[in-house]
Amino acid sequence: MKVHTQSVNFNADQKLLDFIQRRMNKLDVYYDKVIKSDIYLKVENTSGKENKIFEATVSVPGDSLVVKKVCKTFEEGVDSAVNSLERQLKKRKEKLRAHL
């Protein structure tokens, strides 16, 4: 899967980008028709600890799935967003099977 990552107001290190790529590639197990995904990493200027925003848009034929998570670390955001996307993709696959 093609993963396009943008970091807003900071430079993401290669370790984080590799981690995101590995976790997003696991989505192919649940739904093999995923076209691409756009990832946006943002850091808010707030005094709270949860100031990292991870937003993912996954393109599938005829639709796109969007997940936005606010966490303490980007890795935590990636994990929770991928879990959410896994559920959405499983649900989509079940709906398609029901129509056949």
MDTraj code that builds the backbone (N, CA, C; nanometers):
import mdtraj as md
import numpy as np

residues = "MET LYS VAL HIS THR GLN SER VAL ASN PHE ASN ALA ASP GLN LYS LEU LEU ASP PHE ILE GLN ARG ARG MET ASN LYS LEU ASP VAL TYR TYR ASP LYS VAL ILE LYS SER ASP ILE TYR LEU LYS VAL GLU ASN THR SER GLY LYS GLU ASN LYS ILE PHE GLU ALA THR VAL SER VAL PRO GLY ASP SER LEU VAL VAL LYS LYS VAL CYS LYS THR PHE GLU GLU GLY VAL ASP SER ALA VAL ASN SER LEU GLU ARG GLN LEU LYS LYS ARG LYS GLU LYS LEU ARG ALA HIS LEU".split()
xyz = np.array([
    [0.0845, -0.1179, 0.0000],
    [0.0000, 0.0000, 0.0000],
    [0.0886, 0.1237, 0.0000],
    [0.0471, 0.2245, -0.0736],
    [0.1187, 0.3517, -0.0787],
    [0.0760, 0.4355, 0.0418],
    [0.1731, 0.4713, 0.1249],
    [0.1462, 0.5533, 0.2428],
    [0.2169, 0.6870, 0.2246],
    [0.1390, 0.7942, 0.2228],
    [0.1937, 0.9291, 0.2080],
    [0.1817, 0.9990, 0.3430],
    [0.2953, 1.0355, 0.4014],
    [0.2965, 1.0946, 0.5357],
    [0.3392, 1.2405, 0.5304],
    [0.2633, 1.3265, 0.5979],
    [0.2979, 1.4680, 0.6105],
    [0.3066, 1.5028, 0.7584],
    [0.4140, 1.5700, 0.7955],
    [0.4251, 1.6185, 0.9328],
    [0.4165, 1.7708, 0.9300],
    [0.3260, 1.8227, 1.0113],
    [0.2993, 1.9663, 1.0139],
    [0.3728, 2.0287, 1.1320],
    [0.4512, 2.1320, 1.1074],
    [0.5246, 2.2094, 1.2076],
    [0.6398, 2.1353, 1.2754],
    [0.6811, 2.0210, 1.2210],
    [0.7989, 1.9512, 1.2723],
    [0.8455, 1.8507, 1.1673],
    [0.9665, 1.7991, 1.1843],
    [1.0200, 1.6971, 1.0950],
    [1.0145, 1.5619, 1.1648],
    [0.9422, 1.4682, 1.1045],
    [0.9315, 1.3339, 1.1617],
    [1.0587, 1.2562, 1.1313],
    [1.1098, 1.1827, 1.2306],
    [1.2304, 1.1037, 1.2069],
    [1.1954, 0.9750, 1.1312],
    [1.2958, 0.9133, 1.0722],
    [1.2764, 0.7972, 0.9859],
    [1.2201, 0.6777, 1.0631],
    [1.2555, 0.6663, 1.1919],
    [1.2047, 0.5564, 1.2737],
    [1.0523, 0.5622, 1.2862],
    [0.9996, 0.6824, 1.3067],
    [0.8547, 0.7003, 1.3172],
    [0.7882, 0.6699, 1.1837],
    [0.8463, 0.7166, 1.0745],
    [0.7895, 0.6920, 0.9416],
    [0.7885, 0.5426, 0.9090],
    [0.8946, 0.4711, 0.9454],
    [0.9005, 0.3265, 0.9218],
    [0.7949, 0.2536, 1.0053],
    [0.7770, 0.2991, 1.1296],
    [0.6765, 0.2397, 1.2174],
    [0.5364, 0.2572, 1.1581],
    [0.5071, 0.3773, 1.1099],
    [0.3766, 0.4049, 1.0493],
    [0.3567, 0.3163, 0.9265],
    [0.4583, 0.3050, 0.8421],
    [0.4495, 0.2234, 0.7208],
    [0.4207, 0.0764, 0.7560],
    [0.4922, 0.0230, 0.8552],
    [0.4719, -0.1169, 0.8950],
    [0.3299, -0.1405, 0.9462],
    [0.2828, -0.0498, 1.0313],
    [0.1474, -0.0673, 1.0887],
    [0.0389, -0.0518, 0.9822],
    [0.0565, 0.0413, 0.8900],
    [-0.0434, 0.0608, 0.7850],
    [-0.0440, -0.0560, 0.6866],
    [0.0716, -0.1161, 0.6625],
    [0.0779, -0.2312, 0.5720],
    [-0.0010, -0.3502, 0.6255],
    [-0.0178, -0.3579, 0.7559],
    [-0.0935, -0.4681, 0.8150],
    [-0.2426, -0.4595, 0.7816],
    [-0.2896, -0.3437, 0.7363],
    [-0.4306, -0.3303, 0.6999],
    [-0.4651, -0.4142, 0.5775],
    [-0.3659, -0.4451, 0.4937],
    [-0.3903, -0.5267, 0.3749],
    [-0.4410, -0.6658, 0.4118],
    [-0.4111, -0.7125, 0.5323],
    [-0.4580, -0.8429, 0.5770],
    [-0.6107, -0.8429, 0.5894],
    [-0.6684, -0.7309, 0.6309],
    [-0.8110, -0.7240, 0.6566],
    [-0.8930, -0.6880, 0.5335],
    [-0.8329, -0.6120, 0.4418],
    [-0.9047, -0.5718, 0.3206],
    [-0.8003, -0.5437, 0.2146],
    [-0.7951, -0.6271, 0.1117],
    [-0.6848, -0.6198, 0.0155],
    [-0.7042, -0.5161, -0.0947],
    [-0.8154, -0.4447, -0.0962],
    [-0.8406, -0.3467, -0.2014],
    [-0.8086, -0.2026, -0.1597],
    [-0.7288, -0.1871, -0.0554],
    [-0.6893, -0.0540, -0.0099],
    [-0.5969, 0.0075, -0.1151],
    [-0.6302, 0.1279, -0.1622],
    [-0.5535, 0.1933, -0.2673],
    [-0.4327, 0.2664, -0.2103],
    [-0.4599, 0.3592, -0.1179],
    [-0.3515, 0.4382, -0.0591],
    [-0.3986, 0.4947, 0.0738],
    [-0.3053, 0.5519, 0.1473],
    [-0.3423, 0.6191, 0.2711],
    [-0.2612, 0.7469, 0.2856],
    [-0.3272, 0.8498, 0.3330],
    [-0.2636, 0.9784, 0.3609],
    [-0.2607, 0.9975, 0.5119],
    [-0.1418, 1.0233, 0.5638],
    [-0.1223, 1.0383, 0.7075],
    [-0.0800, 1.1821, 0.7368],
    [-0.1431, 1.2428, 0.8364],
    [-0.1067, 1.3780, 0.8794],
    [-0.0677, 1.3735, 1.0268],
    [0.0511, 1.4190, 1.0565],
    [0.1018, 1.4252, 1.1936],
    [0.1107, 1.5717, 1.2335],
    [0.0464, 1.6072, 1.3442],
    [0.0467, 1.7465, 1.3889],
    [0.0784, 1.7521, 1.5373],
    [0.1417, 1.8608, 1.5781],
    [0.1670, 1.8861, 1.7203],
    [0.0967, 2.0165, 1.7557],
    [0.0059, 2.0079, 1.8525],
    [-0.0645, 2.1277, 1.8976],
    [0.0176, 2.1995, 2.0033],
    [0.0072, 2.3299, 2.0066],
    [0.0763, 2.4085, 2.1086],
    [-0.0165, 2.4295, 2.2280],
    [-0.0342, 2.3231, 2.3043],
    [-0.1164, 2.3328, 2.4246],
    [-0.0342, 2.2881, 2.5447],
    [-0.0826, 2.3202, 2.6627],
    [-0.0098, 2.2834, 2.7835],
    [-0.0378, 2.1396, 2.8247],
    [-0.1418, 2.0768, 2.7668],
    [-0.1752, 1.9386, 2.8016],
    [-0.0750, 1.8401, 2.7449],
    [-0.0731, 1.7204, 2.8039],
    [0.0193, 1.6166, 2.7576],
    [-0.0251, 1.5558, 2.6256],
    [-0.1548, 1.5470, 2.6032],
    [-0.2065, 1.4883, 2.4800],
    [-0.2148, 1.5958, 2.3724],
    [-0.1014, 1.6219, 2.3086],
    [-0.0980, 1.7272, 2.2082],
    [-0.0554, 1.6768, 2.0710],
    [-0.0427, 1.5454, 2.0527],
    [-0.0039, 1.4883, 1.9239],
    [-0.1298, 1.4418, 1.8507],
    [-0.1473, 1.4880, 1.7280],
    [-0.2645, 1.4520, 1.6492],
    [-0.2204, 1.3626, 1.5338],
    [-0.2813, 1.2458, 1.5250],
    [-0.2566, 1.1521, 1.4159],
    [-0.3855, 1.1397, 1.3373],
    [-0.3805, 1.1734, 1.2104],
    [-0.4992, 1.1663, 1.1257],
    [-0.4670, 1.0816, 1.0032],
    [-0.5517, 0.9833, 0.9752],
    [-0.5298, 0.8934, 0.8617],
    [-0.6536, 0.8916, 0.7729],
    [-0.6309, 0.9036, 0.6416],
    [-0.7361, 0.8890, 0.5424],
    [-0.6974, 0.7718, 0.4534],
    [-0.7776, 0.6665, 0.4569],
    [-0.7488, 0.5459, 0.3797],
    [-0.8475, 0.5390, 0.2633],
    [-0.7939, 0.5316, 0.1419],
    [-0.8776, 0.5267, 0.0219],
    [-0.9026, 0.3825, -0.0190],
    [-1.0304, 0.3482, -0.0301],
    [-1.0727, 0.2186, -0.0824],
    [-1.1652, 0.2464, -0.1994],
    [-1.1856, 0.1499, -0.2879],
    [-1.2710, 0.1757, -0.4051],
    [-1.4093, 0.2289, -0.3660],
    [-1.4422, 0.3472, -0.4149],
    [-1.5730, 0.4073, -0.3919],
    [-1.5911, 0.4788, -0.2598],
    [-1.4897, 0.4854, -0.1777],
    [-1.5067, 0.5466, -0.0459],
    [-1.3704, 0.5794, 0.0143],
    [-1.3718, 0.6501, 0.1255],
    [-1.2490, 0.6717, 0.2016],
    [-1.2848, 0.6703, 0.3494],
    [-1.1955, 0.6129, 0.4288],
    [-1.2145, 0.6027, 0.5731],
    [-1.1226, 0.7021, 0.6415],
    [-1.1763, 0.7762, 0.7381],
    [-1.0978, 0.8784, 0.8062],
    [-1.0972, 0.8488, 0.9560],
    [-0.9771, 0.8526, 1.0151],
    [-0.9622, 0.8325, 1.1589],
    [-0.8725, 0.9437, 1.2115],
    [-0.9135, 1.0039, 1.3235],
    [-0.8332, 1.1087, 1.3862],
    [-0.8188, 1.0760, 1.5333],
    [-0.6938, 1.0712, 1.5809],
    [-0.6664, 1.0386, 1.7209],
    [-0.5767, 1.1447, 1.7823],
    [-0.6021, 1.1800, 1.9077],
    [-0.5187, 1.2731, 1.9833],
    [-0.4608, 1.1956, 2.1007],
    [-0.3285, 1.1873, 2.1064],
    [-0.2619, 1.1050, 2.2091],
    [-0.1371, 1.1746, 2.2621],
    [-0.0717, 1.1071, 2.3571],
    [0.0531, 1.1584, 2.4138],
    [0.1701, 1.1399, 2.3190],
    [0.1726, 1.0264, 2.2454],
    [0.2805, 0.9996, 2.1498],
    [0.2193, 0.9608, 2.0158],
    [0.2961, 0.9794, 1.9100],
    [0.2474, 0.9419, 1.7778],
    [0.2318, 0.7901, 1.7655],
    [0.3198, 0.7142, 1.8305],
    [0.3106, 0.5687, 1.8242],
    [0.1789, 0.5201, 1.8830],
    [0.1385, 0.5800, 1.9952],
    [0.0113, 0.5457, 2.0577],
    [-0.1045, 0.5803, 1.9644],
    [-0.0953, 0.6962, 1.8974],
    [-0.1979, 0.7377, 1.8023],
    [-0.2068, 0.6442, 1.6833],
    [-0.0907, 0.6005, 1.6336],
    [-0.0876, 0.5073, 1.5209],
    [-0.1562, 0.3769, 1.5597],
    [-0.1215, 0.3232, 1.6759],
    [-0.1792, 0.1961, 1.7197],
    [-0.3307, 0.2043, 1.7329],
    [-0.3805, 0.3071, 1.7986],
    [-0.5254, 0.3157, 1.8178],
    [-0.5972, 0.3441, 1.6859],
    [-0.5360, 0.4234, 1.5976],
    [-0.5988, 0.4522, 1.4686],
    [-0.6027, 0.3278, 1.3805],
    [-0.4938, 0.2504, 1.3800],
    [-0.4909, 0.1284, 1.2991],
    [-0.5926, 0.0276, 1.3511],
    [-0.6075, 0.0172, 1.4831],
    [-0.7092, -0.0722, 1.5390],
    [-0.8491, -0.0300, 1.4941],
    [-0.8744, 0.0977, 1.4939],
    [-1.0032, 0.1493, 1.4496],
    [-1.0247, 0.1215, 1.3006],
    [-0.9201, 0.1429, 1.2214],
    [-0.9298, 0.1162, 1.0771],
    [-0.9502, -0.0328, 1.0499],
    [-0.8877, -0.1196, 1.1294],
    [-0.9077, -0.2638, 1.1127],
    [-1.0550, -0.2985, 1.1297],
    [-1.1181, -0.2432, 1.2323],
    [-1.2604, -0.2697, 1.2560],
    [-1.3444, -0.2202, 1.1391],
    [-1.3140, -0.0993, 1.0902],
    [-1.3912, -0.0436, 0.9790],
    [-1.3755, -0.1270, 0.8525],
    [-1.2535, -0.1727, 0.8257],
    [-1.2299, -0.2519, 0.7056],
    [-1.2960, -0.3899, 0.7152],
    [-1.2937, -0.4503, 0.8337],
    [-1.3630, -0.5788, 0.8523],
    [-1.5123, -0.5625, 0.8285],
    [-1.5678, -0.4541, 0.8818],
    [-1.7098, -0.4264, 0.8667],
    [-1.7453, -0.4065, 0.7194],
    [-1.6611, -0.3332, 0.6479],
    [-1.6839, -0.3081, 0.5052],
    [-1.6787, -0.4385, 0.4264],
    [-1.5832, -0.5242, 0.4588],
    [-1.5682, -0.6517, 0.3889],
    [-1.6913, -0.7409, 0.4139],
    [-1.7408, -0.7411, 0.5377],
    [-1.8599, -0.8197, 0.5694],
    [-1.9805, -0.7696, 0.4913],
    [-1.9955, -0.6385, 0.4794],
    [-2.1081, -0.5824, 0.4028],
    [-2.0999, -0.6233, 0.2568],
    [-1.9791, -0.6197, 0.2004],
    [-1.9630, -0.6596, 0.0608],
    [-1.9940, -0.8073, 0.0414],
    [-1.9557, -0.8902, 0.1349],
    [-1.9851, -1.0340, 0.1261],
    [-2.1350, -1.0594, 0.1371],
    [-2.2043, -0.9806, 0.2181],
    [-2.3484, -0.9979, 0.2356],
    [-2.4243, -0.9674, 0.1070],
    [-2.3707, -0.8791, 0.0239],
    [-2.4379, -0.8422, -0.1012],
    [-2.4152, -0.9439, -0.2107],
    [-2.3171, -1.0316, -0.1946],
    [-2.2887, -1.1310, -0.2988],
    [-2.3744, -1.2527, -0.2892],
])
top = md.Topology()
chain = top.add_chain()
for i, resn in enumerate(residues, 1):
    res = top.add_residue(resn, chain, resSeq=i)
    for name in ("N", "CA", "C"):
        top.add_atom(name, md.element.get_by_symbol(name[0]), res)
traj = md.Trajectory(xyz[None], top)
